[in-house]
């Protein structure tokens, strides 16, 4: 998995590492990425780590940010090709993250 080797090269507390890996795992799950060798996992991991280094520490926010960063090129591509499948999947992923957050808030 892309995030684990990357976390060894930066300095985070054990609690931060747990939040980052939770954000990473939730993003992969929400985007339905099963192949952990997929190059997009590196992009997601890097974005989460970069955001955490600026002080963002909430796993839900980190996850949402990583997913939203993927939307910009997708939207352009979809407009060019008139395909809504990817954007629809990302919207579903965002809804799933929100739902997970609601469950965490009530737990």
N, C-alpha and C positions, 0 to 999 in steps of 0.2 A: 504494500500500500504506500502510496506516494508520500503521505504526510509524516509517517513515522521516521524514515531516514532524514527528512528535512528538519524535524524537530530536534534531532541530535546536533544540528549545526547552529542552533539559536538557544538563548537562555530564557527559559520560562519556568515558573514554579510548577510543582506537580499538579496543583489545582488548575493552573492555566492550561497545562498540557491536556488535562481531562476535558476542559471546556473546548479546546481546539479540536481534539479528536471527536468529540460529540458533534460539533458543528460540521466537521468533515464527513462523518458517517451519515448524519442526517441529510446533508446535501446530496451525497451519492445515492442514498435511498430515495429521496424525493425526486431526483432526476432519473431514477431507475437505472443507474449505472451498476452493472453486475461485474463486468470485467475490470478488476482492479489494476490491470496493466494498461488500460486505455489511457492514452496521453492526456485526456481531459482531466483525469484525476490529479495530475501534476498542476494543472492550471488552477483547479479548485483549491488544492492544498496551499499553493503559493499565495493565492488571494486571501485565504483565511489567515495565514501566518502574517502576511503584510499588514492586514487590517489590525490584527492583534498587537503588532509592534507599534501601532499608532495609539494604542490605548483602549481600543474596543475589546471588551472582554465577555460580553454576553453571547453564549453559544447560538442562540436563536438569531440574533442580529448578524453574527458572523456568517451563519448558514445562508440567511436571506441575502446578504450582500454578495456572497460568492455566486449564488444563483442569478441574481439580478445582473451581475457583471457579464454573465453569459447571454443575456437577452439582447443586448444591443446589436451584436452582429447578426443574431438570429432574426430579429425583426427586419433588418435590411434585406437579408437573404429571402425571407418569406415574401416581402413586398415584390421583390424581383421575380420570384417563382410562383407567386400566388398560392403558396402552401401554408396552411395554418396548423399542421400537425405538431410541429416543434413548439410553437408559441403556446398551443393548447396544453402540451405536456408541461411546459414551464409554469403556466398558470395553475395547473393541477398541483405541481410541486410546491408552489407558494402557498396554496390553500392547505396542503398537507402539513407544511411547516407551522402555519398558524394553528392548525388543529392540535399538533403536538405541543405547541406552546400553551394552549388552553389546558391540555391534560396535565402538563407539568405544573401550571399555576394552581390547579385544584388539588394536586397530590401533596 
